[in-house]
């Protein structure tokens, strides 16, 4: 099964919310083992089976999956312990030992440690001092740092070796080949288009083109490891609150795209694999956050259409989806509607992967109107379990051009009512 984007644990269903409530209530009653069992059920994704645990009496052993890492732990003897191996080595190095000490100062709940020629990250606590809310943030810190630091440390310190990633799922060779070809094409096309534009007059358009390409690769191709880290760095650098002019930031990002395009094919393919996760990277964001993003960017579309830069206008619409999916833990209907929108804009990619029906013929400029409306209706129907007032009037969609469709689609998304 081909999937898109990063795992999100935001906006869980009613059963999970009830499990969280039970966990907190049982903890206050000092029924700690039952509380932790309910907590493990809360963080477990039933589709991916990302959390495995076994209870014997008052003891629980568990495993959590987070990207390329597995976190092992137990509740027993009045203590809760969780840890993950990050890398192994033959002999210690002052350089990476110093790095670990520096990183420990940035942690709130966990610590890096050395154990049996392995670097690990660990959390432990008295059970009575670790209520569900603390446990959630502690394990999220541990899991996210473990998943990220294995790649970063090995990139910086060549004496370190990968460990504990045998559970990751390799993609079929045909899928990897398709993803690599589009990865390369999107990067090269964006670099070429940026080179055609005046960097002062089109500074905003260049930003949209480059950022959208990075976010699109992150969502549609979902590379892991070093590639994912490079895409994240581009976004951080651009939105850093510094005094650098946007033209300079655009140049830096364009150079970053060129470097990504120049990475040998074998290295790119190594970062294309499938993982399971327990904690989302992006923080939850309500639908109003998406609406505010729309309001802050939609006015920029008109100028590019009027100045014969329709491709940049489309990139802005696409950016609204890719930025949201990259930056926020979205309500599921928003995430699914954005996926539908990206399917239409990138129909050639979805067709090459053999995913779903053809929704848009770019050459003929023709939409499969009824199929699109049916897909929207299904998304809204699934969403009404949590959001009974959710409605999307598909009759307001315009199918005479891609830009008009995207404008009408975003307009309808703005009106979605997420009140319970």
N, C-alpha and C positions, 0 to 999 in steps of 0.2 A: 504493500500500500504506500503510495506516494503522499507525503505530507508537506506542509509549508509552514514557515515561521518558527518561532521559538515557543516553548511551553509557557503557559500562563496558568497560575493558580488563583487568579482573581475571579471574583463574582461566582463563587461556588453555588451548587444547587441546594435545594432545601434540606435534603438528607445530610449533606456535609455541614451545613449551618447548624442543624440539630445536633450533630456529633460534636461540634465545637461547644455548643451550650452544655451538653452533658459532661464534656471533659472539664470545663470550668466549675460546674456545680459539684461534681464528684471530688475535685481537688479541694474545694473549700470544705467539704465534708471529711477530708483527710482519707478518702478512699483512693489512694494514689495509683494503685495498679489499674483499677477500672478506669480512672481518669486518663492514664497514659494510653490505655488500649483505645479509648474513644478518640484521643488525639491522633494516634496513628491511623485510625480509620478516616479522620478528617483530612489528613494530608495525603492519603492514598488516592491516586487517580484510578478509578475502576477500569478504565479502558486500557491504560498502559501497564497496570500492575507494577508501578514504580516503587512501591513499599511492600516489603515482605516481613512478617513478624510471626513469632511463635511464643505463646504464653504457657508457662508451667507454674501453676500456683501463683505466687506473688512476683515471679520473675518473668521478664519479657526480653527475648533476643530479637534484634531487628536489623534490616538492611534498607537503606534509602539510596536510590539512584539519582545522580545529578550529572548529566552530561557524560563525560569520560570517566567519572569516578563513582565508586560505591562507598557509602558511609556505613560502617558497622558499629553496632552499639548494643547496650543492654541496660535494663533497669533491674537492679538486684542489690541486696545488702544495704538498702537505704541510699543508694547512689544511682545516678544516671550518667552513663558514659557514651560518647559518640566520637569516632575518629575515622580519618581517611588517609590512606597512603598517597603521597604525591609524586615522589621520585626516589630512585635508589642510587647509590654511589659505592665506589670501592674504597675511597678515602676522603676524609673531610677536607674542606677548603675554607680558608679564612674569608674569602669573598662571599660565598653563598651563605656561610654562617652569619656574617654581618647583615646580609640582606634579610635573613629570617628574623634576626633581632629587630631590625628596623620595622619590618612588617608587623611584628607583634605589638608595637606601640599603636598601630592603627586599628587593632581589633578590640571589640567591646566584650566579647564573650569567650573567645577561643584563643588558642595559642599554637604556634608552630613548634614542633619538637623533633628530636632525632631519636630514632628507635631502630636498633638492629640494622644499621647502615641504610636506613630509609628516612626520608623526610616525611613527616605526617603532620596533620593539623587535628587538634583535639579539643573537645569540650567535656568537662565533667563537673558535677555539682551534687550536693546533697539533694535528694528528691524533694524534701520539704521546702527547699529554697528555689525550686524550678517549676513554677506554675506554667500552664500551657502557653500563655502569651510570651513569657521569657523563653520557653523552649522553642517556640516557633522562630523567633528572631535569632536565637543562638544557632539553631541548626541551619537556618537560611544563610547566616554569615559563614558557617563552616562549609556548607555545601558549595556555595558560590565561589568562595576563595579556593577551595580544593580543585574545582573544575577549571578555574582560570589559571591558577598559579603553576599547574604542572607544565603547561605550554610555555608560559613566560619564563619560568626558571630554566627550563631546558634550552630555550633560545639563548639565554644569557650565559649559561654555565654548561659548557659542552660535556663536562665530566658526569652530568646527571643523566639518568636513563628513565624512560617511561616505565610505569608500573601500574597494574590494576585496571587496565582498559580493555581486557579481553571480552567484556560483556557488550561492547558497542557493536552495532549491526552494520556490516558493510553493504553498500548499495550495489545493485547489479551493474556490471560493466557498461551496459547500454545506457542506463540512466546516468551514470557518471559522465559518459561521453557527451550526452545531450546537454547536461548541466555545464560542463566545461565549455562547450562551443558557444552557448548563450552567454556565459560569464565573460568570455573573451570578446564576443561581439558587442555586448552592452558597454564594456569598458572602452573598447576602441572607437565605437561610434560616438560616445560621449566626448572623448578626448578630441576627436576630429571636429565635432560640432563646436566645442568650446574654442578651438583654434580659429574658427571662421568668424567669431564674434568680437566686437570691440569690447575690451575688458572693462572700460569705464561706462560706456552707454548701457551695456548689457550685464553689469555686475550682478544684479539681482537674478536675471535669467540664468547666468552661469552657476550661481549658487544652487538654484533649484535643480538644474540639470545634473550637477555633480553629486549633491546630497541624495537626490532621488535615485541615482544609479547605485550608490552605496547601500541605501536602505532597501532597494529592490533586490539586490544580490543577497542581502541578509535575509530577506523574507522568502523569496522564491527559490533560492538555491540553498540557503541555510547552511553555509560552511561552518565547520567547527575549528577549534585550534587557533593557529596563528592567523588565518584569514579572518576569522571572526573578530579577533583582537584588533587587527588593522582597520577593519570597518568601523569598529567602535571608536578608535582613536581619531579617525577623521571627523566624526560627529562631535566628539569632545573638543577637539581643537577649534572647530568652526564656532561652536556656541560658548567657548570660553570667554569670560568677561574680562577682556584685556583691551588694550588701546590699538590693536592692529587693524588697519583698514581692511574692508571686505575684499578689495582687489588682491591684497596680499594673501588673505586666507583662501581665496579662490585659486590663486597660483599654487599654493601649498597642497590644496586638495587635488588639483589636476595632476600635480606631480605624483601624489599618492596613488591616483588611478593608474598612471603610467607604470608605476612600480608593481602594482597588482597585476597589470596586464603582462608584465615581463617575467612574472614568477614562472619557472618551468612547469610544464603540464603535470609532470609526475608529482610535484609538491602540491599543486592545487588538488589533484585527485586524492592525495593522502588525507586532506581535510574534508572530504565529502563522505560522511558516514552518518548513520542515524543513531540517535541517543534517546534515552528516557530521562526525565527530570522530575523533581519533586517540588522545587521552588522556582517561580518565575523570576526573571531578571528585572523586568519592568514593574514598577509599582502600580497598584490599581488606580484607575482614573475614571471618573464618572463621564457619562455622555456629554455633560456640559463642557468638559475640557475639550472634547472633539469639536463641539460647536464653536468654542472660542478660537480654536485653530483655524476653522473655516473662515470665521469673521475676519481674522487677522491676515488672511492670505488671498481670499477670493477676489478682492478688488484689483489684484495685480494681473489677473488673467486678461482683462479687456484690452490693455495696452498692447500685449503681445499679439493678440488676434488682429488688432487694427494695424499693427506694423509687420504683418505678413510673417509672423513667427508662431504659427499654429502649433508646431512641435513643442515649443516652450510652454505654451498654454496647456497642452495636454500633460506635459511633465509636471506642471504645478498641480493639476488635478490629481495626478498619480502620486505626487509628493504628499498630498493630504492623507492618502491611504498608507503609503510606506512609512512616513514619519510616525504616524499614529501607531502602527503595528510595531515599529521599532522602539518607541519611547514609552508606551503606555500598556498597562494590563487592562484590556478593554472588556466591556460587557460583550458576551458572546454574539449577540445580534450585530453589533458594530463590526466585530472582527470578521464575521461571515459575509457581511455586505461588502466590506473592503476587499475580501478575497474574491468575491464575485466581480467587483469592479476591476481588479487587477487581472482576472481571467480574461475579461473583455479586451482590455488594453493590450495584453500580451497573449492573445489567442494563439499565435504561432508557437509559443513556448509550451502552453498547455496541450496543444495538439501534438507536438513532437513527443511529449511525455505520455500521450494517450490518456489524459485525464479529462473525463467528462465529455459533454456534447460541445459541438462548435456553436459558440454564442455570437460570434461576429466575424464577418468576412471583410478583412481590411481592404482587399483589392477592389471588391465590388461596393464596399461601404454599406453592406447590408447586415442588419441585426436579425437574430432569431427571437423575435419579440415575445412570442408566447412562452418559449423556454425560459427566457430571462424573467418574465413575470411569474412563472411557476416557481422558479428558484427563490425569488424574493418572497413569495407567499409562504413557502416552506420554512424559510428562515424566520419570518415573523410568527408563524404558527408555533414553532419550537420556542421562540422567545417569550410568548405570552404566559408560559407557566410561571416565570418569575416576574414578568412585566405585563400584567393584563391589559394595560392601556396602549400597548405597542401597536402602531398602525403605520403602514407605508402605502401611499396611494400610487400604485404603479401606473394608473391611467394618466398621471401627470408627466410621465417620462416622454422625452422627445427622441425619436429614432431616425431623424433626417440627417444627422451627422454625428461623428464621435464627440466633438466638442459640445454640441447641444445636449447629447445624451448625458455626458458627464456633468454638465451644469445642472440639468434637471435631477439627476441621481443624487448629487450632493445636496441640492435644495430639499429633496424629500428626506434625506438623512438628518438635516437640520431640524426637522419638525418631529422627529421620533419622540414619543412620550414614554419615559422610563419610570414614571411614578407607579408605585405598587397599588 
